[in-house]
Amino acid sequence: MNITDIDINEAEKTLLPKDMHFDDERRDFIKGLESCDLLAVPGSGKTTALQAKLFCMAQIGRASCRERV
């Protein structure tokens, strides 16, 4: 599975307020599929970044299912 900037842009449209974008650090986290610990202060965007990762994975999974049909 490969999460691209295009996938992340779609997640931004769905999850973030208008004209808001994920910074490079969050984009790297969303693209990465390895296990990691996120340490940050409350309100820094950890949950939203995780939601974006799951959104992208679901969209990619849905697209690959359609390709198999």
Phi and psi in radians as a Rosetta constraint file:
Dihedral C 1 N 2 CA 2 C 2 CIRCULARHARMONIC -2.239 0.35
Dihedral N 2 CA 2 C 2 N 3 CIRCULARHARMONIC 1.939 0.35
Dihedral C 2 N 3 CA 3 C 3 CIRCULARHARMONIC -1.528 0.35
Dihedral N 3 CA 3 C 3 N 4 CIRCULARHARMONIC 2.181 0.35
Dihedral C 3 N 4 CA 4 C 4 CIRCULARHARMONIC -1.861 0.35
Dihedral N 4 CA 4 C 4 N 5 CIRCULARHARMONIC 3.006 0.35
Dihedral C 4 N 5 CA 5 C 5 CIRCULARHARMONIC -1.086 0.35
Dihedral N 5 CA 5 C 5 N 6 CIRCULARHARMONIC -0.576 0.35
Dihedral C 5 N 6 CA 6 C 6 CIRCULARHARMONIC -1.093 0.35
Dihedral N 6 CA 6 C 6 N 7 CIRCULARHARMONIC -0.752 0.35
Dihedral C 6 N 7 CA 7 C 7 CIRCULARHARMONIC -1.054 0.35
Dihedral N 7 CA 7 C 7 N 8 CIRCULARHARMONIC -0.766 0.35
Dihedral C 7 N 8 CA 8 C 8 CIRCULARHARMONIC -1.159 0.35
Dihedral N 8 CA 8 C 8 N 9 CIRCULARHARMONIC -0.660 0.35
Dihedral C 8 N 9 CA 9 C 9 CIRCULARHARMONIC -1.050 0.35
Dihedral N 9 CA 9 C 9 N 10 CIRCULARHARMONIC -0.680 0.35
Dihedral C 9 N 10 CA 10 C 10 CIRCULARHARMONIC -1.148 0.35
Dihedral N 10 CA 10 C 10 N 11 CIRCULARHARMONIC -0.696 0.35
Dihedral C 10 N 11 CA 11 C 11 CIRCULARHARMONIC -1.113 0.35
Dihedral N 11 CA 11 C 11 N 12 CIRCULARHARMONIC -0.700 0.35
Dihedral C 11 N 12 CA 12 C 12 CIRCULARHARMONIC -1.033 0.35
Dihedral N 12 CA 12 C 12 N 13 CIRCULARHARMONIC -0.776 0.35
Dihedral C 12 N 13 CA 13 C 13 CIRCULARHARMONIC -1.058 0.35
Dihedral N 13 CA 13 C 13 N 14 CIRCULARHARMONIC -0.597 0.35
Dihedral C 13 N 14 CA 14 C 14 CIRCULARHARMONIC -1.470 0.35
Dihedral N 14 CA 14 C 14 N 15 CIRCULARHARMONIC -0.691 0.35
Dihedral C 14 N 15 CA 15 C 15 CIRCULARHARMONIC -1.784 0.35
Dihedral N 15 CA 15 C 15 N 16 CIRCULARHARMONIC -0.424 0.35
Dihedral C 15 N 16 CA 16 C 16 CIRCULARHARMONIC -1.869 0.35
Dihedral N 16 CA 16 C 16 N 17 CIRCULARHARMONIC 2.694 0.35
Dihedral C 16 N 17 CA 17 C 17 CIRCULARHARMONIC -1.069 0.35
Dihedral N 17 CA 17 C 17 N 18 CIRCULARHARMONIC 2.761 0.35
Dihedral C 17 N 18 CA 18 C 18 CIRCULARHARMONIC -0.922 0.35
Dihedral N 18 CA 18 C 18 N 19 CIRCULARHARMONIC 2.402 0.35
Dihedral C 18 N 19 CA 19 C 19 CIRCULARHARMONIC 1.181 0.35
Dihedral N 19 CA 19 C 19 N 20 CIRCULARHARMONIC 0.265 0.35
Dihedral C 19 N 20 CA 20 C 20 CIRCULARHARMONIC -1.772 0.35
Dihedral N 20 CA 20 C 20 N 21 CIRCULARHARMONIC 2.571 0.35
Dihedral C 20 N 21 CA 21 C 21 CIRCULARHARMONIC -2.459 0.35
Dihedral N 21 CA 21 C 21 N 22 CIRCULARHARMONIC 2.684 0.35
Dihedral C 21 N 22 CA 22 C 22 CIRCULARHARMONIC -1.301 0.35
Dihedral N 22 CA 22 C 22 N 23 CIRCULARHARMONIC 2.408 0.35
Dihedral C 22 N 23 CA 23 C 23 CIRCULARHARMONIC -1.352 0.35
Dihedral N 23 CA 23 C 23 N 24 CIRCULARHARMONIC 3.070 0.35
Dihedral C 23 N 24 CA 24 C 24 CIRCULARHARMONIC -1.058 0.35
Dihedral N 24 CA 24 C 24 N 25 CIRCULARHARMONIC -0.676 0.35
Dihedral C 24 N 25 CA 25 C 25 CIRCULARHARMONIC -1.106 0.35
Dihedral N 25 CA 25 C 25 N 26 CIRCULARHARMONIC -0.756 0.35
Dihedral C 25 N 26 CA 26 C 26 CIRCULARHARMONIC -1.240 0.35
Dihedral N 26 CA 26 C 26 N 27 CIRCULARHARMONIC -0.648 0.35
Dihedral C 26 N 27 CA 27 C 27 CIRCULARHARMONIC -1.068 0.35
Dihedral N 27 CA 27 C 27 N 28 CIRCULARHARMONIC -0.717 0.35
Dihedral C 27 N 28 CA 28 C 28 CIRCULARHARMONIC -1.079 0.35
Dihedral N 28 CA 28 C 28 N 29 CIRCULARHARMONIC -0.743 0.35
Dihedral C 28 N 29 CA 29 C 29 CIRCULARHARMONIC -1.093 0.35
Dihedral N 29 CA 29 C 29 N 30 CIRCULARHARMONIC -0.789 0.35
Dihedral C 29 N 30 CA 30 C 30 CIRCULARHARMONIC -1.096 0.35
Dihedral N 30 CA 30 C 30 N 31 CIRCULARHARMONIC -0.687 0.35
Dihedral C 30 N 31 CA 31 C 31 CIRCULARHARMONIC -1.282 0.35
Dihedral N 31 CA 31 C 31 N 32 CIRCULARHARMONIC -0.522 0.35
Dihedral C 31 N 32 CA 32 C 32 CIRCULARHARMONIC -1.281 0.35
Dihedral N 32 CA 32 C 32 N 33 CIRCULARHARMONIC 2.416 0.35
Dihedral C 32 N 33 CA 33 C 33 CIRCULARHARMONIC -1.927 0.35
Dihedral N 33 CA 33 C 33 N 34 CIRCULARHARMONIC 0.069 0.35
Dihedral C 33 N 34 CA 34 C 34 CIRCULARHARMONIC -1.471 0.35
Dihedral N 34 CA 34 C 34 N 35 CIRCULARHARMONIC 2.753 0.35
Dihedral C 34 N 35 CA 35 C 35 CIRCULARHARMONIC -1.251 0.35
Dihedral N 35 CA 35 C 35 N 36 CIRCULARHARMONIC 2.458 0.35
Dihedral C 35 N 36 CA 36 C 36 CIRCULARHARMONIC -2.731 0.35
Dihedral N 36 CA 36 C 36 N 37 CIRCULARHARMONIC 2.867 0.35
Dihedral C 36 N 37 CA 37 C 37 CIRCULARHARMONIC -1.826 0.35
Dihedral N 37 CA 37 C 37 N 38 CIRCULARHARMONIC 2.339 0.35
Dihedral C 37 N 38 CA 38 C 38 CIRCULARHARMONIC -1.822 0.35
Dihedral N 38 CA 38 C 38 N 39 CIRCULARHARMONIC 2.079 0.35
Dihedral C 38 N 39 CA 39 C 39 CIRCULARHARMONIC -2.067 0.35
Dihedral N 39 CA 39 C 39 N 40 CIRCULARHARMONIC 2.039 0.35
Dihedral C 39 N 40 CA 40 C 40 CIRCULARHARMONIC -2.830 0.35
Dihedral N 40 CA 40 C 40 N 41 CIRCULARHARMONIC 2.893 0.35
Dihedral C 40 N 41 CA 41 C 41 CIRCULARHARMONIC -1.267 0.35
Dihedral N 41 CA 41 C 41 N 42 CIRCULARHARMONIC 2.772 0.35
Dihedral C 41 N 42 CA 42 C 42 CIRCULARHARMONIC -1.001 0.35
Dihedral N 42 CA 42 C 42 N 43 CIRCULARHARMONIC 2.438 0.35
Dihedral C 42 N 43 CA 43 C 43 CIRCULARHARMONIC 1.462 0.35
Dihedral N 43 CA 43 C 43 N 44 CIRCULARHARMONIC 0.143 0.35
Dihedral C 43 N 44 CA 44 C 44 CIRCULARHARMONIC -1.499 0.35
Dihedral N 44 CA 44 C 44 N 45 CIRCULARHARMONIC -0.164 0.35
Dihedral C 44 N 45 CA 45 C 45 CIRCULARHARMONIC 1.882 0.35
Dihedral N 45 CA 45 C 45 N 46 CIRCULARHARMONIC 0.247 0.35
Dihedral C 45 N 46 CA 46 C 46 CIRCULARHARMONIC -1.066 0.35
Dihedral N 46 CA 46 C 46 N 47 CIRCULARHARMONIC -0.867 0.35
Dihedral C 46 N 47 CA 47 C 47 CIRCULARHARMONIC -1.152 0.35
Dihedral N 47 CA 47 C 47 N 48 CIRCULARHARMONIC -0.705 0.35
Dihedral C 47 N 48 CA 48 C 48 CIRCULARHARMONIC -1.139 0.35
Dihedral N 48 CA 48 C 48 N 49 CIRCULARHARMONIC -0.698 0.35
Dihedral C 48 N 49 CA 49 C 49 CIRCULARHARMONIC -1.124 0.35
Dihedral N 49 CA 49 C 49 N 50 CIRCULARHARMONIC -0.692 0.35
Dihedral C 49 N 50 CA 50 C 50 CIRCULARHARMONIC -1.146 0.35
Dihedral N 50 CA 50 C 50 N 51 CIRCULARHARMONIC -0.726 0.35
Dihedral C 50 N 51 CA 51 C 51 CIRCULARHARMONIC -1.033 0.35
Dihedral N 51 CA 51 C 51 N 52 CIRCULARHARMONIC -0.715 0.35
Dihedral C 51 N 52 CA 52 C 52 CIRCULARHARMONIC -1.135 0.35
Dihedral N 52 CA 52 C 52 N 53 CIRCULARHARMONIC -0.720 0.35
Dihedral C 52 N 53 CA 53 C 53 CIRCULARHARMONIC -1.065 0.35
Dihedral N 53 CA 53 C 53 N 54 CIRCULARHARMONIC -0.818 0.35
Dihedral C 53 N 54 CA 54 C 54 CIRCULARHARMONIC -1.145 0.35
Dihedral N 54 CA 54 C 54 N 55 CIRCULARHARMONIC -0.675 0.35
Dihedral C 54 N 55 CA 55 C 55 CIRCULARHARMONIC -1.026 0.35
Dihedral N 55 CA 55 C 55 N 56 CIRCULARHARMONIC -0.846 0.35
Dihedral C 55 N 56 CA 56 C 56 CIRCULARHARMONIC -1.090 0.35
Dihedral N 56 CA 56 C 56 N 57 CIRCULARHARMONIC -0.778 0.35
Dihedral C 56 N 57 CA 57 C 57 CIRCULARHARMONIC -1.082 0.35
Dihedral N 57 CA 57 C 57 N 58 CIRCULARHARMONIC -0.711 0.35
Dihedral C 57 N 58 CA 58 C 58 CIRCULARHARMONIC -1.148 0.35
Dihedral N 58 CA 58 C 58 N 59 CIRCULARHARMONIC -0.735 0.35
Dihedral C 58 N 59 CA 59 C 59 CIRCULARHARMONIC -1.120 0.35
Dihedral N 59 CA 59 C 59 N 60 CIRCULARHARMONIC -0.736 0.35
Dihedral C 59 N 60 CA 60 C 60 CIRCULARHARMONIC -1.153 0.35
Dihedral N 60 CA 60 C 60 N 61 CIRCULARHARMONIC -0.752 0.35
Dihedral C 60 N 61 CA 61 C 61 CIRCULARHARMONIC -1.088 0.35
Dihedral N 61 CA 61 C 61 N 62 CIRCULARHARMONIC -0.718 0.35
Dihedral C 61 N 62 CA 62 C 62 CIRCULARHARMONIC -1.119 0.35
Dihedral N 62 CA 62 C 62 N 63 CIRCULARHARMONIC -0.731 0.35
Dihedral C 62 N 63 CA 63 C 63 CIRCULARHARMONIC -1.151 0.35
Dihedral N 63 CA 63 C 63 N 64 CIRCULARHARMONIC -0.698 0.35
Dihedral C 63 N 64 CA 64 C 64 CIRCULARHARMONIC -1.228 0.35
Dihedral N 64 CA 64 C 64 N 65 CIRCULARHARMONIC -0.539 0.35
Dihedral C 64 N 65 CA 65 C 65 CIRCULARHARMONIC -1.141 0.35
Dihedral N 65 CA 65 C 65 N 66 CIRCULARHARMONIC -0.718 0.35
Dihedral C 65 N 66 CA 66 C 66 CIRCULARHARMONIC -1.119 0.35
Dihedral N 66 CA 66 C 66 N 67 CIRCULARHARMONIC -0.629 0.35
Dihedral C 66 N 67 CA 67 C 67 CIRCULARHARMONIC -1.166 0.35
Dihedral N 67 CA 67 C 67 N 68 CIRCULARHARMONIC -0.538 0.35
Dihedral C 67 N 68 CA 68 C 68 CIRCULARHARMONIC -1.346 0.35
Dihedral N 68 CA 68 C 68 N 69 CIRCULARHARMONIC -0.338 0.35
